Amino acid sequence: MKDDILEENIKEKYELCNLCPRECNRNRNHGQVGFCKVDSTLKGARASLHMWEEPCISGKEGSGTVFFSGCNLGCVYCQNHNIAKGDVGKEITTKRLAEIFLELQEKGANNINLVTPTHYLYHIKEALFKAKNNGLVIPVVYNTSGYEKVESLRQLEGLIDIYLPDFKYFDSNIAKKYSRAEDYPIVAKEALKEMVRQVPKCVFKDDKMRKGIIVRHLILPGYLENSKQVLKYLYEEYGDTIYVSIMNQYTPLEGVSKFPEINRKVTDEEYEEVIDYAISLGIENGFIQEGETADESFIPAFDCSGI
């Protein structure tokens, strides 16, 4: 009964929801859904050891990823589009989420990796309190699109060890076209500033990140200038206090058929040009991708395993 009351109290916090920059003001507690495509019922699509994150995140044992249903950004090229639309996922309680965190730790996970967590912030916050009170000691990773409100991030201070945000766009026109978020560049800058305030230094132990910031940038085919502007901003603003992950894994799925200009993979020449530019800037704390990363086999099966 106590857990039921707690669950209802948490759901009440999603009334007139303005957790993310969309500020939908929807009453998600009464069946309405926000831009994120989900109401106040917590839904997870997969919880497992994931080997395909940056080496210092996955390590040899794997990152304890928890994929949540729904998304507040909704890029047209999303590789996780099945769960981003909120169609796939299993309903769980906050208590169950805390148990999942501890189960992943028991399996040897290097960290708890919260994938697309923004719209479930209140559930996640409470679940982390529960899990930490019951023995969760591994780092917690906040894996996000970068489209975050500073006020929401501040609620997580002290609970998150590693921030793993995207910085997708420097050009607001591109952000508007592919993510319906013209304000993305401004929002992402302020969000990253808050993340760095909370976790100002990168800390490693046995080649695994224990604290810090890794900013991911996914190169879009044909938009190299956007990529260069993102990297230039990140290095000029933060230097080597953060890590940058330059990704070539863009995969043209069915959703981009209406956008022929991005309906292809990033070429080797395009990727090399961006990497060369990063080197010319002086970026040293970075990760690059090699091999067939732009392959659908890298997209996990969202079959609710582990949930």
C-alpha positions in Angstrom: 0.0 0.0 0.0 2.9 2.4 0.8 4.4 1.8 -2.6 1.0 2.4 -4.3 0.7 5.8 -2.5 4.2 6.7 -3.5 3.5 5.9 -7.1 0.4 8.0 -7.2 2.3 10.9 -5.5 5.0 10.7 -8.2 2.4 10.6 -11.0 0.8 13.7 -9.7 4.0 15.6 -10.4 3.4 15.1 -14.1 0.2 17.2 -14.1 0.7 20.3 -16.3 4.1 18.9 -17.3 6.8 21.3 -18.3 9.8 19.1 -17.6 11.4 19.7 -21.0 11.9 22.7 -23.3 8.7 21.8 -25.2 6.7 22.9 -22.2 3.6 21.1 -23.4 1.7 21.9 -20.2 -0.2 18.6 -20.6 -1.8 16.8 -17.7 0.1 13.5 -18.2 -1.4 12.2 -15.0 -4.9 12.1 -16.6 -4.0 10.1 -19.7 -2.8 13.0 -21.8 0.5 12.6 -23.5 3.1 15.3 -24.1 5.4 15.7 -27.2 7.2 12.8 -25.6 4.3 10.5 -26.6 3.8 9.1 -23.1 1.7 9.8 -20.1 2.7 9.5 -16.4 3.0 5.7 -16.4 6.6 4.6 -16.4 7.5 2.4 -19.3 10.8 0.7 -20.1 11.8 -1.0 -23.4 15.0 -2.8 -22.4 17.5 -3.2 -19.5 20.7 -5.0 -20.3 24.5 -4.9 -20.4 25.4 -2.8 -23.5 28.8 -3.1 -25.1 28.6 -0.4 -27.8 29.0 2.8 -25.8 32.3 4.7 -25.5 35.1 2.3 -24.2 35.3 4.1 -20.8 31.5 3.7 -20.4 31.0 0.1 -21.6 34.4 -1.3 -20.5 34.7 -5.1 -20.9 31.7 -5.8 -18.7 29.1 -3.6 -20.3 27.1 -0.5 -19.4 23.8 -1.2 -17.6 21.5 0.5 -20.0 17.9 1.2 -19.3 16.0 2.3 -22.4 12.8 4.3 -21.6 9.8 4.6 -23.9 9.1 8.0 -25.4 11.3 11.0 -26.3 11.0 14.7 -26.0 13.1 15.5 -29.1 11.8 13.2 -31.8 14.4 13.4 -34.6 13.1 12.2 -38.0 16.2 10.0 -38.3 16.0 8.4 -34.8 17.5 4.9 -34.8 15.4 4.1 -31.7 12.2 5.3 -33.4 10.1 2.3 -32.2 10.5 3.3 -28.5 10.7 7.1 -29.2 7.1 7.0 -30.4 6.1 5.4 -27.1 4.6 2.3 -28.9 7.0 -0.2 -27.4 7.6 -0.7 -23.7 6.4 -2.4 -20.5 4.7 -0.6 -17.7 6.6 -0.7 -14.4 6.6 0.9 -11.0 9.3 3.1 -9.5 10.1 0.3 -7.1 10.7 -2.1 -10.0 13.0 0.5 -11.7 15.1 0.6 -8.5 15.2 -3.2 -8.6 16.4 -3.1 -12.2 19.3 -0.8 -11.3 20.4 -3.2 -8.6 20.0 -6.3 -10.9 22.2 -4.6 -13.5 24.8 -3.9 -10.8 24.6 -7.6 -9.7 25.3 -8.6 -13.3 28.6 -6.7 -13.3 27.5 -3.5 -15.1 30.1 -0.7 -15.0 27.3 1.9 -14.5 23.6 2.5 -14.7 23.0 4.2 -18.1 19.7 6.0 -18.3 18.8 6.3 -22.0 16.3 9.1 -23.0 15.2 9.7 -19.4 14.0 13.3 -19.4 10.2 12.7 -19.4 10.4 10.3 -16.5 12.6 12.5 -14.3 10.4 12.2 -11.1 10.3 8.4 -11.3 14.0 8.1 -12.0 14.9 10.5 -9.2 12.9 8.4 -6.6 14.2 5.1 -8.0 17.8 6.3 -7.7 17.2 7.3 -4.1 15.7 3.8 -3.4 18.5 2.0 -5.1 21.3 3.9 -3.5 19.7 3.3 -0.1 19.8 -0.4 -0.9 23.3 -0.7 -2.1 23.7 0.9 -5.5 27.3 2.1 -5.7 28.2 2.1 -9.4 28.2 5.4 -11.4 24.9 6.7 -12.9 25.0 8.0 -16.5 22.4 10.4 -17.8 22.2 9.6 -21.6 20.3 12.4 -23.3 19.6 14.2 -26.5 20.9 17.4 -24.9 17.5 19.0 -25.2 17.1 19.7 -21.5 15.8 22.4 -19.2 18.3 23.7 -16.6 15.6 23.7 -13.9 15.0 19.9 -14.5 18.7 19.1 -14.5 19.2 20.8 -11.2 16.8 18.4 -9.6 19.3 15.6 -10.4 22.3 17.3 -8.8 24.2 14.8 -6.7 22.5 11.8 -8.3 24.2 11.8 -11.6 27.9 11.0 -12.0 28.3 11.1 -15.7 26.5 13.2 -18.2 26.4 11.8 -21.7 24.5 14.4 -23.8 24.3 14.8 -27.5 25.0 18.2 -29.1 23.3 17.7 -32.4 22.9 21.1 -34.0 24.6 24.4 -34.0 22.4 25.6 -36.8 18.8 26.3 -35.7 17.4 25.8 -39.2 18.7 22.2 -39.3 17.3 21.6 -35.8 13.9 22.9 -36.9 13.9 20.8 -40.0 14.8 17.4 -38.5 13.8 17.8 -34.8 11.1 20.5 -34.8 13.3 22.3 -32.2 14.5 25.6 -33.6 15.8 26.5 -30.1 18.0 23.4 -29.8 21.4 25.2 -30.1 20.5 27.7 -27.3 18.9 25.0 -25.1 21.8 22.6 -25.5 24.4 25.2 -24.6 22.6 26.1 -21.4 22.0 22.5 -20.5 25.7 21.5 -21.0 26.8 24.5 -18.9 24.6 23.2 -16.1 26.0 19.6 -16.5 29.5 20.9 -16.3 28.7 22.9 -13.2 27.4 19.8 -11.5 30.3 17.5 -12.7 33.2 19.8 -13.4 36.0 17.2 -13.6 36.5 13.9 -15.4 37.6 11.1 -13.1 38.8 7.7 -14.3 39.6 4.5 -12.5 41.0 1.4 -14.4 40.3 3.2 -17.7 36.6 3.5 -16.7 34.9 6.9 -16.3 33.7 7.4 -12.8 32.7 11.0 -13.1 32.6 13.5 -16.0 31.1 14.7 -19.2 31.2 13.1 -22.7 29.4 15.1 -25.4 28.3 13.1 -28.4 28.0 14.6 -31.9 26.4 12.6 -34.6 27.5 13.7 -38.1 24.6 14.1 -40.5 25.4 13.4 -44.2 26.0 16.7 -46.1 26.1 18.8 -43.0 29.8 19.0 -42.2 29.7 22.7 -41.5 27.2 22.1 -38.7 29.5 19.5 -37.2 32.5 21.8 -37.4 30.6 24.6 -35.7 29.6 22.2 -32.9 33.1 21.0 -32.3 34.5 24.5 -32.5 32.1 25.7 -29.8 32.7 22.8 -27.5 36.5 23.1 -27.6 36.5 26.9 -27.3 34.1 26.8 -24.4 35.3 23.8 -22.5 38.7 22.7 -23.9 39.9 19.5 -22.4 37.6 19.6 -19.3 35.1 17.5 -21.3 35.4 14.6 -23.7 33.9 14.7 -27.2 32.6 11.6 -29.1 32.4 12.1 -32.8 30.0 9.6 -34.3 29.7 8.3 -37.9 26.9 5.8 -37.1 24.1 7.7 -38.7 21.8 5.1 -40.2 19.2 6.1 -42.8 16.0 4.3 -41.7 12.5 4.4 -43.1 11.7 7.7 -41.4 14.1 9.8 -43.6 12.6 8.7 -46.9 10.9 12.2 -47.1 14.3 13.8 -46.7 16.4 12.6 -49.6 19.4 14.8 -48.7 20.0 12.7 -45.6 18.8 9.4 -47.0 22.3 8.0 -47.1 25.2 7.1 -44.8 28.0 9.4 -43.9 30.9 8.7 -46.3 34.4 7.9 -45.1 35.6 11.1 -46.6 33.1 13.2 -44.7 34.0 11.6 -41.5 37.7 12.0 -42.0 37.2 15.7 -42.8 35.4 16.3 -39.5 38.0 14.3 -37.6 40.8 16.3 -39.3 39.1 19.5 -38.3 38.8 18.3 -34.7 42.5 17.6 -34.6 43.2 21.0 -36.1 41.3 22.6 -33.3 43.5 20.8 -30.8 40.9 18.4 -29.4 42.7 15.6 -27.7 40.1 14.2 -25.3 37.9 12.5 -27.8 36.5 9.3 -29.2 36.0 8.3 -32.8 34.2 5.3 -34.4 35.7 2.7 -36.7 34.3 -0.2 -38.6 30.7 -0.7 -39.6 29.0 1.4 -36.9 26.3 2.6 -39.3 24.7 -0.8 -39.3 21.3 -1.7 -38.1 22.7 -4.6 -36.1 24.0 -2.1 -33.6 20.4 -1.1 -32.8 19.2 -3.2 -29.8 16.1 -5.3 -29.8 13.6 -3.4 -27.8 11.8 -6.5 -26.5 11.4 -5.5 -22.9 14.1 -7.9 -21.8 15.3 -7.1 -18.3 12.3 -5.0 -17.6 
